[in-house]
Amino acid sequence: MSNERETESTPERVVVVGAGLAAVRTAEELRRAGYEGELVLVGDETHLPYDRPPLSKEVLRGDRDDTTLRPSEFFGDNRIELMLGAAARSVDTASRILTLTDGTELGYDELVVATGLRPRRIPGLPDLAGVHVLRSLEDSRALREAIVPGARALVVGAGFIGCEVAASLRAREVEVVLVEPQPTPLASVLGAEVGALVTRLHTAEGVDVRAGVGLSEIRGDERVTSAVLGDGSEIDVDLVVLGIGSIPVTEWLEGSGVEVENGVVCDGTGRTSTPHVWAVGDVASWQVPAGGRRRIEHWTNAGEQASVLAKTIMGVEAGAAAQVPYFWSDQYDIKIQGLGAVTADDTVHVVRDDGRKFLAYYERDGRFVGAVGGGLPALVMKSRAKIAAGAPIDELLTAAV
């Protein structure tokens, strides 16, 4: 992939495919960078662009219904055209024409891919009522409407979404079994040590956490009534929520020449392998200074990448996206926060633990690479500079004693 290509001139029309956070932030940043041309956002849903993190929390609990990112007047005031209700079907990158599923053809000078993710499904499961995924506003509302106190729910997958859904269901007085093939919840992203602390949190709230086991089968006629787990146990259920991860929405790019490998392959500013095509947000796998590429599914990452991408399109020198990623997850009364590009392979040091709140430091090659805390925001956030500097972990551990 060449990093030398610049836009030939200020584009007359920029089309952003997607209408979520990354798309809206890209449009905002383009206007902020001085772009005065046509700006179009294409989205497959009919809603105004909305925020997704609340779907597994406030919306599901019934505490909030509207998560619109910006009011309709914002788009008019900023001359951002919304084309909603039709997804991208294909793109001809030679002629620079995007075709939508309703047959609309839309020319562009620069195309930004911000199509995000879609939930993974388990192949072979029967199509029964009572089985849910959670990605869209409709998904969240449908699950919320199905909740009645005392209902029995199986949540499959204990990543961030699965854990948040389990917490929200417990707040609605639903009996919850949470299953996860990994050794603990969140083990694949935060490691088993922190995963054990998250397990403790859910167990204390009445969740039946079953790690090291997955879902084998669901049973029922028209509606799910039971589920068989990988260990052969069968449980009665009224609801099943699948939270087994998501996959990038890239199939519409087939044949376009845009390189795709676990997302759209980009350089460090959002350029793809094809001229005049860019990618941002959850769908984008950006080059990182440490080497290689990463696709980061964190809320703050969308805005940071959008700023870099917009400036680059406008020919303005842009620094790299933030090198200390930040993420959070609200579960019960605990906000789990993390700084740094932590992995499950890092060495984890739990430096604070009062039985509910906790703080863990992550070590890689003797360096401090990240911090994850539950209910201790000040201690997490103050570690940013040392993470950015790659401070020796011994220095942090000595100070924590």
C-alpha positions in Angstrom: 0.0 0.0 0.0 1.4 3.3 -1.0 1.4 6.1 1.6 2.6 8.7 -0.8 -0.7 9.4 -2.6 -2.5 12.6 -1.7 -5.8 13.8 -2.9 -5.4 15.6 -6.2 -7.3 18.6 -5.2 -10.1 19.6 -2.8 -12.9 17.1 -3.6 -16.3 18.3 -4.8 -18.2 15.5 -3.2 -17.3 13.2 -0.3 -19.6 10.2 0.3 -19.4 8.5 3.6 -20.9 5.0 3.6 -22.4 4.4 7.1 -24.4 6.6 9.4 -23.1 5.7 12.8 -20.7 7.5 15.1 -17.6 7.1 12.9 -19.5 8.5 9.9 -21.0 11.5 11.8 -17.6 12.3 13.3 -16.0 12.1 9.9 -18.5 14.6 8.5 -18.0 16.9 11.4 -14.3 16.8 11.1 -14.4 17.5 7.4 -16.4 20.6 8.0 -14.1 21.6 10.9 -11.1 21.1 8.5 -12.6 23.6 6.1 -14.3 21.3 3.6 -17.0 23.2 1.7 -18.0 20.7 -0.9 -20.9 18.2 -1.1 -21.0 15.8 1.9 -23.3 12.8 1.8 -23.9 10.2 4.5 -25.4 6.9 3.3 -27.1 4.6 5.9 -29.1 1.4 5.7 -31.4 2.3 8.7 -34.1 4.9 8.5 -33.3 6.5 11.9 -31.2 9.6 12.3 -27.6 8.5 13.2 -27.6 7.3 16.7 -25.2 6.2 19.5 -24.9 2.4 20.0 -23.3 1.9 23.5 -26.5 2.8 25.3 -28.4 0.0 23.5 -27.1 -2.7 25.8 -27.5 -0.5 28.9 -29.9 2.4 29.3 -32.1 1.6 26.3 -32.4 -2.1 27.3 -33.2 -1.2 30.9 -35.9 1.2 29.7 -34.1 4.3 31.2 -33.7 5.9 27.8 -35.1 5.6 24.3 -33.5 8.2 22.2 -29.8 8.0 21.5 -29.7 10.2 18.4 -26.2 11.7 18.0 -27.3 15.0 16.4 -30.7 16.5 15.8 -31.9 16.8 12.2 -31.2 20.6 12.2 -27.5 19.8 12.6 -27.3 18.1 9.3 -29.1 20.9 7.5 -27.0 23.6 9.2 -23.8 21.8 8.2 -25.0 20.9 4.7 -24.7 17.2 5.3 -27.1 15.2 3.1 -28.5 12.1 4.7 -29.5 9.2 2.3 -31.1 6.7 4.7 -32.9 3.5 4.2 -30.6 1.8 1.7 -27.3 0.1 2.1 -24.3 0.1 -0.2 -24.4 -2.8 -2.6 -21.3 -2.3 -4.6 -18.7 0.3 -5.7 -16.9 0.8 -9.0 -13.7 2.5 -7.9 -12.5 3.1 -11.5 -15.5 5.3 -12.3 -16.0 6.3 -8.7 -19.7 5.3 -8.5 -21.4 3.8 -5.5 -24.5 1.7 -6.0 -27.1 1.3 -3.3 -29.4 -1.6 -2.7 -32.4 0.5 -4.0 -30.6 1.0 -7.3 -29.4 4.6 -6.6 -26.0 5.4 -8.2 -24.0 8.0 -6.5 -20.8 9.5 -7.8 -18.0 10.6 -5.5 -14.6 12.2 -5.5 -13.6 10.6 -2.1 -15.4 7.7 -0.5 -15.1 6.9 3.2 -16.1 3.5 4.4 -17.7 3.6 7.8 -20.0 0.6 7.7 -19.1 -0.8 11.1 -20.0 -4.3 12.2 -22.8 -6.8 12.3 -23.3 -9.5 15.0 -22.0 -13.0 14.5 -24.6 -15.7 14.2 -24.2 -19.4 15.2 -24.7 -21.5 12.0 -27.4 -24.1 12.2 -29.5 -22.6 15.0 -33.3 -22.9 14.2 -35.1 -19.6 13.6 -37.1 -19.4 16.8 -38.9 -16.5 18.5 -37.1 -15.4 21.6 -33.6 -15.5 20.1 -32.0 -12.1 19.9 -28.8 -10.3 18.9 -28.0 -6.7 19.8 -26.6 -4.3 17.3 -29.4 -1.9 16.2 -32.0 0.2 18.0 -34.7 -2.2 16.8 -32.7 -5.1 18.3 -32.5 -3.4 21.7 -36.2 -2.4 21.7 -37.3 -5.9 20.7 -35.3 -7.5 23.5 -36.6 -4.9 26.0 -40.2 -5.6 25.0 -39.6 -9.3 25.5 -38.4 -8.8 29.1 -40.7 -9.7 32.0 -39.6 -10.0 35.6 -38.8 -13.6 36.5 -38.1 -14.6 32.9 -35.2 -16.9 32.3 -32.5 -15.7 29.9 -29.4 -17.3 28.4 -26.7 -14.9 27.3 -24.2 -16.6 25.0 -20.8 -14.9 25.0 -19.3 -12.9 27.8 -17.5 -10.1 25.9 -18.4 -6.5 26.7 -21.8 -6.7 25.0 -22.7 -10.0 26.7 -21.7 -8.8 30.1 -23.5 -5.5 29.7 -26.7 -7.3 28.6 -26.5 -9.7 31.5 -26.2 -6.7 33.9 -29.1 -4.9 32.3 -31.3 -8.1 32.4 -30.6 -8.5 36.1 -31.7 -4.9 36.6 -35.0 -5.9 35.1 -35.3 -8.9 37.5 -34.5 -11.5 34.8 -32.8 -14.8 35.8 -29.6 -14.9 33.8 -27.2 -17.7 32.8 -24.1 -16.3 31.1 -22.0 -18.8 29.2 -18.5 -18.2 27.7 -16.2 -20.8 26.0 -13.1 -18.9 27.3 -11.9 -19.5 30.9 -13.7 -16.4 32.2 -15.8 -13.5 30.9 -13.6 -11.0 28.9 -10.7 -13.4 29.0 -10.0 -13.0 25.3 -9.6 -9.2 25.6 -8.5 -8.5 29.2 -7.0 -11.8 30.3 -8.2 -14.4 32.7 -7.0 -12.5 35.8 -9.3 -9.5 35.2 -11.9 -11.9 33.8 -12.1 -13.6 37.2 -12.8 -10.2 38.9 -15.6 -9.6 36.3 -16.9 -13.1 37.1 -17.0 -12.2 40.8 -19.0 -9.0 40.0 -21.7 -10.9 38.0 -21.9 -13.7 40.5 -22.5 -11.3 43.3 -25.4 -9.9 41.3 -27.0 -13.3 40.9 -25.8 -14.2 37.4 -25.1 -17.9 36.9 -21.7 -17.6 35.1 -20.6 -20.8 33.3 -17.2 -20.4 31.8 -15.4 -22.9 29.5 -18.7 -23.9 27.9 -20.7 -22.7 24.9 -24.1 -23.2 23.3 -24.7 -26.5 21.4 -28.4 -26.4 20.6 -31.6 -24.5 21.2 -35.0 -26.3 21.3 -38.6 -25.3 20.9 -41.4 -25.3 18.4 -42.0 -21.7 17.3 -40.4 -20.2 20.4 -37.3 -21.2 22.2 -38.0 -23.1 25.4 -34.6 -24.7 26.3 -30.9 -24.7 25.4 -28.3 -27.4 25.5 -24.8 -26.3 26.4 -21.5 -27.8 25.3 -21.2 -29.8 28.5 -24.5 -31.6 27.8 -26.6 -29.7 30.4 -30.0 -28.5 29.4 -31.6 -25.3 30.8 -35.1 -23.9 30.5 -35.1 -20.5 28.9 -37.5 -17.8 27.7 -34.9 -15.7 26.0 -31.5 -16.3 24.3 -29.2 -13.4 23.6 -26.3 -14.1 21.2 -23.3 -11.9 22.0 -20.5 -13.9 20.3 -18.8 -11.0 18.6 -19.2 -9.0 15.4 -17.7 -9.0 11.9 -16.9 -6.0 9.7 -19.5 -5.1 7.1 -17.3 -5.3 3.9 -19.0 -7.8 1.5 -20.2 -4.9 -0.6 -16.6 -4.1 -1.4 -16.0 -7.5 -3.2 -14.6 -6.9 -6.7 -13.8 -3.2 -5.9 -10.0 -3.7 -5.5 -10.2 -2.4 -1.9 -8.1 -4.8 0.2 -10.0 -6.4 3.0 -8.5 -8.6 5.8 -10.4 -8.6 9.0 -11.8 -5.2 8.0 -10.6 -2.7 5.5 -6.9 -2.5 5.3 -5.6 1.1 5.8 -2.4 3.0 6.4 -2.1 5.2 9.5 -4.3 7.9 8.1 -7.3 5.9 6.8 -6.1 5.5 3.1 -7.0 2.1 1.7 -5.2 0.2 -1.1 -7.4 1.9 -3.7 -7.1 5.6 -4.6 -9.9 7.9 -3.3 -11.2 5.3 -0.9 -10.8 5.6 2.9 -12.0 3.8 6.0 -12.7 4.7 9.6 -14.1 3.3 12.8 -14.9 -0.3 13.7 -14.6 -1.6 10.1 -11.1 -0.1 9.5 -7.9 -1.9 10.2 -5.4 1.0 10.6 -1.6 0.7 10.6 -0.1 1.5 14.0 3.3 3.0 14.8 4.4 -0.2 16.7 4.0 -2.2 13.5 1.2 -4.1 11.9 -2.5 -3.1 11.8 -5.3 -3.1 14.3 -9.0 -2.8 14.1 -10.1 -1.1 17.3 -13.8 -1.3 18.3 -13.8 1.5 20.9 -16.1 4.5 20.9 -13.3 7.1 21.3 -11.3 5.6 18.5 -13.9 6.6 15.9 -13.5 10.3 16.7 -9.7 10.2 16.8 -9.5 8.4 13.5 -12.1 10.7 11.9 -10.0 13.8 12.8 -6.8 12.3 11.2 -8.7 11.1 8.1 -10.5 14.4 7.5 -7.3 16.5 7.8 -5.5 14.2 5.4 -8.3 14.4 2.8 -8.0 18.2 3.1 -4.2 18.1 2.6 -3.5 19.2 6.2 -0.7 17.6 8.1 -2.3 15.3 10.7 -0.7 13.4 13.5 -1.3 9.8 14.3 -4.5 8.7 16.0 -4.2 8.5 19.8 -1.6 6.0 20.8 -3.3 5.3 24.2 -6.7 3.8 23.4 -9.4 4.3 25.9 -12.5 2.1 26.5 -15.1 1.6 29.1 -18.0 -0.7 30.0 -20.8 0.0 32.5 -21.8 -3.1 34.4 -24.1 -2.7 37.5 -22.7 0.2 39.5 -19.2 -0.4 38.3 -17.6 1.4 35.3 -14.8 -0.8 33.9 -12.3 1.5 32.2 -9.2 0.7 30.3 -6.2 2.6 28.9 -3.7 1.2 26.4 -3.7 -1.5 23.7 -4.0 -4.4 26.2 -4.2 -8.0 25.1 -5.0 -11.3 26.8 -1.3 -12.3 26.3 0.1 -9.5 28.5 1.3 -10.1 32.0 -1.4 -8.8 34.4 -0.7 -7.4 37.9 -3.7 -6.8 40.1 -2.6 -3.9 42.3 -5.9 -3.0 44.0 -8.8 -5.2 44.9 -11.3 -4.5 47.6 -13.6 -7.3 46.7 -15.6 -5.4 44.1 -13.5 -2.5 42.8 -10.1 -3.3 41.3 -7.1 -2.0 39.4 -4.8 -4.0 37.2 -1.6 -3.1 35.3 -0.6 -4.7 32.1 3.0 -5.6 31.3 4.7 -6.5 28.0 8.4 -6.9 27.7 8.9 -5.3 31.0 7.0 -2.2 30.0 3.8 -0.7 31.3 1.3 -0.9 28.4 -2.1 -0.6 29.9 -4.4 -0.2 33.0 -7.8 -1.6 33.6 -9.9 -0.7 36.5 -13.4 -1.3 37.9 -14.9 1.6 39.8 -11.5 3.4 40.2 -11.6 6.0 37.4 -9.0 8.4 38.8 -6.4 5.7 39.2 -6.9 4.5 35.7 -6.8 7.9 34.0 -3.7 9.1 35.8 -1.7 6.3 34.2 -2.1 7.6 30.7 1.3 9.4 30.5 3.3 6.5 31.8 1.5 4.1 29.4 2.3 6.5 26.5 6.0 6.6 27.6 6.2 2.8 28.1 7.5 3.2 31.6 9.2 0.2 33.2 6.6 -1.9 35.0 8.8 -2.2 38.1 8.5 1.5 38.6 4.7 1.3 38.6 4.5 -1.8 40.8 6.9 -0.2 43.4 4.7 2.9 43.5 1.5 0.8 43.9 2.8 -1.0 47.0 
